Amino acid sequence: MQRVFLFLTILLSTLLGLAPFSSSWGQFSNLGLGGQSFSLLGANGASSATAYNALTNPAAANYEQSGILEFGLRYYPHSIKKALNSNPPISNSGITTVFKDPSEQKAPSWLHLGGSFSLAKFINIGVTATLPTGSLAKIYSSTSHETNYLLFNSQLQRPEIATSLALNFFEHLSFGGSFLYSFKAHGEIQAGISKANAESRAYLELRPVIIPQFGFFYTSKKFGEEDSSNFSWNIGGSYRFADKQPVTVNFDIKTEGGIIPLQGLSDFIPYYSPAQANLGATFFYLKNQQTSIQWDLTWWSQYVPPTITLSGDTLVKLDRTSTLRPPLDLKDTHTLRIGHTFNNLTQVAGFFLSPHLGFGYQTSAVTSSPPSLMILDTEKILLGLGATFKRDRLGDFIKTPFWFSLGGQYIKLNSKTLRATAPASQAPIQELEVGGHIWGLSASFGLEF
């Protein structure tokens, strides 16, 4: 009993140390930020200049305007199929069961802000930030007796921020880079327990980490010039490095009176954002038609689940083995999206109306027979619909072009049965159903200046 108490003390201290900086790159950002891109399912992210280029493609800058600023809200209600027909298997470790089925998780939502600013004719900087509503950040560390969806886990959220710089050395070609800001941490917990007294100390150091992203952007027309032809096109792409910053805590607990002292290391990667690459193109034709297509590759094969591991000679002597992560074998995923915009289709109450349509498909990172069922995923069909209302000015109140955008998404999770191939000792959950529906809503306001 005393040994279990010490284990729980170590885990609790580790989590409390994480609280000030806990966060994760948004799981839905690549499906579009802002009402227009949201409706297009992010199909224009790599090949169009938007207010959020710092996150989507740092090179896709707009050199024709001095600045673009946009802010808004995203909300994702869902109806995910109940994964477990009964309570999860009880762990033989004695840990308290607090697991919630994925179908019972709350709908996540974010506020987002993006800006793109031209400092000179061929220099552009950008900034993108998102903030979860309701709480600044959420952390949840899983055990091998629990299961959660890879992408739609509202228990893991954090603020996001990225800044970018784009340079146009040629008349048609731009290169850019951005920095995504993260942290890693290293700490130590010391405790002494004797018959006369008990005391402890903790030390946690947060170290800033910069995750780079690089991109290119090519346009058939010259930067800063109006295109009088009826056809033009853009192409762009970017690569973002993985963010898998660990939290490691050494623990050293000295005891007397029959309690076994503990020395070891706890290791935790609270959030893992895989390396991503995208490539896309946007075509402008027939004066007001715009079609975008984009392909994304996400390297989930290197994924590390949010579980805490305990290791060290003392722990091996106690339990004859270290605490290891459950077996996983995820695949890299592909996402293909196509979106269309009818620019300035008609005029409504002084606003030019531009409807948006989007369609996409995403492969699954989990096979039908994975080693374990701690992480769930399935193929997804993506649909988007929305509209932008733009006006050049509003009297003396707003003297620059501005717009409102509304967007909706429907994500169909393919229903199927997953069966674990590892033995029950390594994969306590052996079979379950996945599938369901995700809805997305977005509203944003932007202006040029």
Residue pairs with C-beta under 8 A, 6 or more apart in sequence:
2 259
3 259
3 260
3 318
4 93
4 94
6 253
6 259
6 262
7 310
8 95
9 191
10 189
10 249
10 251
10 253
10 262
10 266
10 310
11 141
11 266
11 308
13 189
13 202
13 249
13 251
14 187
14 189
14 247
14 249
14 266
14 268
14 308
15 139
15 141
17 185
17 187
17 202
17 204
17 247
17 249
18 139
18 185
18 247
18 268
18 270
19 137
19 139
20 206
21 137
21 183
21 185
21 206
22 137
22 138
22 139
22 158
22 270
22 271
23 137
23 157
23 158
23 159
23 160
23 182
23 271
24 137
24 156
24 157
24 158
24 270
24 271
24 273
25 158
25 160
25 180
25 243
25 271
25 273
26 110
26 130
26 157
26 160
27 151
27 152
27 153
27 156
28 74
28 76
28 108
28 110
28 151
28 440
29 55
29 56
29 130
29 160
30 42
30 45
30 56
30 276
30 278
30 296
30 335
31 38
31 41
31 42
31 382
31 409
31 440
32 38
32 39
32 40
32 41
32 42
32 43
32 45
32 384
32 407
32 409
32 442
33 42
33 50
33 52
33 55
33 56
33 72
33 74
33 112
33 114
33 128
33 130
34 50
34 51
34 52
34 70
34 72
34 112
34 114
34 405
34 442
34 444
34 446
35 72
35 386
35 387
35 388
35 404
35 405
35 406
35 407
35 442
35 443
35 444
36 44
36 50
36 341
36 354
36 356
36 386
36 388
36 405
36 407
36 444
37 44
37 45
37 48
37 50
37 52
37 56
37 407
38 74
38 384
38 386
38 405
38 407
38 408
38 409
38 440
38 442
38 444
39 339
39 356
39 357
39 358
39 384
39 385
39 386
39 387
39 405
39 407
39 408
39 409
39 442
40 292
40 337
40 339
40 340
40 341
40 356
40 357
40 358
40 384
41 337
41 339
41 358
41 359
41 360
41 382
41 383
41 384
41 409
42 56
42 294
42 337
43 280
43 292
43 293
43 294
43 337
43 338
43 339
43 358
43 360
44 50
44 280
44 282
44 292
44 294
44 339
45 52
45 56
45 57
45 60
45 278
45 280
45 294
46 56
46 57
46 60
46 215
46 236
46 237
46 238
46 278
46 279
46 280
46 294
47 57
47 60
47 217
47 234
47 235
47 236
47 280
47 281
47 282
47 292
47 294
48 60
48 234
48 236
48 282
48 292
49 60
49 61
49 62
49 68
49 116
49 217
50 56
50 60
50 68
50 70
50 114
50 116
51 68
51 69
51 70
51 114
51 115
51 116
51 126
51 128
51 446
52 70
52 112
52 114
52 126
52 128
53 59
53 60
53 61
53 114
53 116
53 126
53 128
53 164
53 166
53 176
54 114
54 116
54 126
54 127
54 128
54 162
54 163
54 164
54 178
55 114
55 128
55 160
55 162
55 178
55 180
56 238
56 278
57 176
57 215
57 217
57 236
57 237
57 238
57 278
58 126
58 164
58 165
58 166
58 176
58 177
58 178
58 213
58 214
58 215
58 238
59 166
59 174
59 175
59 176
59 214
59 215
59 216
59 217
59 236
59 238
60 166
60 174
60 176
60 215
60 217
60 234
60 236
61 116
61 118
61 124
61 126
61 166
61 168
61 174
61 176
61 217
62 68
62 116
62 118
62 124
63 118
63 121
63 122
63 124
63 168
63 174
63 223
63 224
64 223
64 224
65 118
65 448
65 449
66 117
66 118
66 449
67 115
67 116
67 117
67 118
67 448
67 449
68 114
68 115
68 116
68 117
68 446
68 447
68 448
69 114
69 115
69 446
69 447
69 449
70 113
70 114
70 115
70 444
70 445
70 446
70 447
71 111
71 112
71 113
71 114
71 444
71 445
71 446
72 111
72 112
72 405
72 442
72 443
72 444
72 445
73 109
73 110
73 111
73 112
73 133
73 442
73 443
73 444
74 109
74 110
74 112
74 440
74 441
74 442
75 107
75 108
75 109
75 440
75 441
75 442
76 107
76 108
76 109
76 152
76 438
76 439
76 440
76 441
77 107
77 438
77 439
77 441
78 105
78 107
78 152
78 436
78 437
78 438
78 439
79 103
79 436
79 437
79 438
80 102
80 103
80 105
80 149
80 152
80 413
80 435
80 436
80 437
80 438
81 103
81 413
81 415
81 433
81 434
81 435
81 436
82 101
82 103
82 433
83 101
83 102
83 103
83 147
83 376
83 432
83 433
83 434
84 101
84 147
84 429
84 432
87 97
88 97
88 99
88 145
88 146
88 147
88 428
88 429
89 145
89 428
89 429
90 97
90 145
91 97
91 143
91 144
91 145
91 428
93 143
95 143
97 145
99 143
99 145
99 146
100 155
102 147
102 148
102 149
102 152
102 153
102 376
103 436
105 152
105 153
105 154
105 155
106 134
106 154
107 154
108 132
108 154
108 157
109 132
109 133
109 134
110 130
110 131
110 132
110 133
110 157
111 130
111 131
111 133
112 128
112 129
112 130
112 131
112 444
113 127
113 128
113 129
113 130
114 126
114 127
114 128
114 129
115 126
115 127
115 128
116 124
116 125
116 126
117 124
117 125
117 126
118 124
119 125
121 168
121 223
121 224
122 167
122 168
122 169
122 223
123 165
123 166
123 167
123 168
124 165
124 166
124 167
124 168
124 174
124 176
125 163
125 164
125 165
125 166
126 163
126 164
126 165
126 166
126 178
127 161
127 162
127 163
127 164
128 160
128 161
128 162
128 164
129 159
129 160
129 161
129 162
130 159
130 160
131 159
131 160
132 138
132 157
132 158
132 159
135 157
136 158
136 159
137 157
137 158
137 159
138 154
138 155
138 156
138 157
138 158
139 155
139 156
139 270
139 306
140 153
140 155
140 156
140 306
141 268
141 270
141 306
141 307
141 308
142 148
142 305
142 306
142 307
142 374
143 307
144 307
144 325
144 326
144 372
144 374
144 426
144 427
144 428
145 428
145 429
146 374
147 373
147 374
147 375
147 376
147 429
147 432
148 155
148 374
148 375
148 376
149 375
149 376
149 377
149 434
150 300
150 303
150 330
150 365
150 366
150 375
150 376
150 377
151 377
152 438
156 270
156 271
156 306
158 271
160 180
161 180
161 181
162 178
162 179
162 180
162 181
162 213
163 178
163 179
164 176
164 177
164 178
164 179
164 213
165 176
165 177
165 178
166 174
166 175
166 176
166 217
167 174
167 175
167 176
168 174
168 223
169 175
171 222
171 223
172 218
172 219
172 220
172 221
172 222
172 223
173 216
173 217
173 218
174 216
174 217
174 218
174 223
175 214
175 215
175 216
175 217
176 214
176 215
176 216
176 217
177 212
177 213
177 214
177 215
178 212
178 213
178 215
179 210
179 211
179 212
179 213
180 210
180 211
180 212
180 213
180 240
180 243
181 208
181 209
181 210
181 211
182 208
182 209
182 210
182 211
182 243
182 245
183 206
183 207
183 208
183 209
183 245
184 206
184 207
184 209
184 245
184 246
184 247
185 204
185 205
185 206
185 207
185 245
185 246
185 247
185 248
186 204
186 205
186 207
186 247
186 248
186 249
187 202
187 203
187 204
187 205
187 247
187 248
187 249
187 250
188 202
188 203
188 249
188 250
188 251
188 252
189 200
189 201
189 202
189 203
189 249
189 250
189 251
189 252
189 253
190 200
190 201
190 202
190 251
190 252
190 253
191 198
191 199
191 200
191 201
191 251
191 252
191 253
191 254
192 198
192 199
192 200
192 253
192 254
192 255
193 253
193 254
193 255
193 256
193 257
193 259
194 255
194 256
194 257
195 256
195 257
204 249
209 243
209 245
211 240
211 241
211 242
211 243
211 273
212 240
212 241
213 238
213 239
213 240
213 241
214 238
214 239
215 236
215 237
215 238
215 239
216 236
216 237
216 238
217 234
217 235
217 236
218 234
218 235
218 236
219 232
219 233
219 234
220 227
220 232
220 233
220 234
221 227
221 229
221 232
227 284
230 285
230 286
230 287
231 283
231 284
231 285
232 283
232 284
233 281
233 282
233 283
233 284
234 281
234 282
235 279
235 280
235 281
235 282
236 279
236 280
236 281
237 277
237 278
237 279
237 280
238 277
238 278
239 275
239 276
239 277
240 275
240 276
240 277
241 275
242 272
242 273
242 274
242 275
242 299
242 302
243 271
243 272
243 273
244 269
244 272
244 273
244 302
244 304
245 269
245 271
246 267
246 268
246 269
247 267
247 268
247 269
247 270
248 265
248 266
248 267
248 268
249 265
249 266
249 268
250 264
250 265
251 262
251 263
251 264
251 265
251 266
252 262
252 263
253 261
253 262
253 263
254 261
255 261
260 314
260 318
261 314
262 312
262 314
262 315
262 318
263 312
263 313
263 314
264 310
264 311
264 312
264 313
264 314
264 315
265 310
265 311
265 312
266 308
266 309
266 310
267 308
267 309
267 311
268 306
268 307
268 308
268 309
269 304
269 306
270 306
271 306
272 303
272 304
272 305
272 306
274 298
274 299
274 300
274 302
274 303
275 298
275 299
275 302
276 296
276 297
276 298
276 299
277 296
277 297
278 294
278 295
278 296
278 297
279 294
279 295
280 292
280 293
280 294
280 295
281 292
281 293
281 294
282 290
282 291
282 292
282 293
283 290
283 291
283 292
284 290
285 291
288 342
288 343
288 344
288 345
289 340
289 341
289 342
289 343
290 340
290 341
290 343
291 338
291 339
291 340
291 341
292 338
292 339
292 340
292 341
293 336
293 337
293 338
293 339
294 336
294 337
294 338
295 334
295 335
295 336
296 334
296 335
296 336
296 337
297 332
297 333
297 334
298 332
298 333
298 334
298 335
298 365
299 332
300 330
300 331
300 332
300 333
300 365
301 330
301 331
301 332
303 328
303 330
303 365
303 375
304 325
305 325
305 326
305 328
305 374
305 375
307 325
307 326
307 374
308 323
309 322
309 323
309 324
309 325
310 322
310 323
311 322
311 323
312 322
315 322
315 323
316 322
326 371
326 372
326 374
326 422
326 426
326 427
327 371
327 372
327 422
327 426
327 427
328 370
328 371
328 372
328 374
328 375
329 367
329 370
329 371
330 365
330 366
330 370
330 375
330 377
331 363
331 364
331 365
331 366
331 367
332 365
333 362
333 363
333 364
333 365
333 377
334 362
334 363
335 360
335 361
335 362
335 363
336 360
336 361
336 362
337 358
337 359
337 360
337 361
337 382
338 358
338 359
338 360
339 356
339 357
339 358
339 359
339 384
340 356
340 357
340 358
341 354
341 355
341 356
341 357
342 354
342 355
343 354
344 352
344 353
344 354
344 390
345 352
345 353
345 354
345 355
346 352
346 353
347 353
348 389
350 391
351 389
351 390
351 391
351 404
352 389
352 390
352 391
353 387
353 388
353 389
354 387
354 388
354 389
354 390
355 386
355 387
356 384
356 385
356 386
356 387
356 388
356 407
357 384
357 385
358 382
358 383
358 384
358 385
358 409
359 382
359 383
359 384
360 381
360 382
360 383
360 384
361 379
361 380
361 381
361 382
362 379
362 380
362 382
363 379
364 377
364 378
364 379
364 380
364 414
365 375
365 377
366 375
366 376
366 377
366 378
366 418
368 416
368 417
368 418
368 419
369 418
369 419
369 420
369 421
370 418
370 420
370 421
371 420
371 421
371 422
371 426
371 427
372 420
372 422
372 426
372 427
372 429
373 418
373 420
373 427
373 429
373 430
373 431
373 432
374 427
374 429
376 418
376 432
376 434
377 434
378 413
378 414
378 415
378 416
378 434
378 435
379 413
379 414
380 411
380 412
380 413
380 414
381 411
381 412
381 414
382 409
382 410
382 411
382 412
383 409
383 410
383 411
383 412
384 407
384 408
384 409
384 410
385 407
385 408
386 405
386 406
386 407
386 408
386 442
387 405
387 406
388 403
388 404
388 405
389 403
389 404
389 405
390 401
390 402
390 403
391 401
391 402
391 403
392 401
393 399
393 400
393 401
393 402
394 402
398 447
400 447
400 448
400 449
401 447
401 448
402 445
402 446
402 447
402 448
403 445
403 446
403 447
404 443
404 444
404 445
405 442
405 443
405 444
405 445
405 446
406 442
406 443
407 440
407 441
407 442
407 443
408 439
408 440
408 441
408 442
409 438
409 439
409 440
409 441
409 442
410 437
410 438
410 439
410 440
411 437
411 438
411 439
411 440
412 437
413 434
413 435
413 436
413 437
413 438
414 434
414 435
415 433
415 434
415 435
415 436
416 433
416 434
416 435
417 431
417 432
417 433
417 434
418 431
418 432
418 433
418 434
419 430
419 431
420 427
420 429
420 430
420 431
421 427
424 430
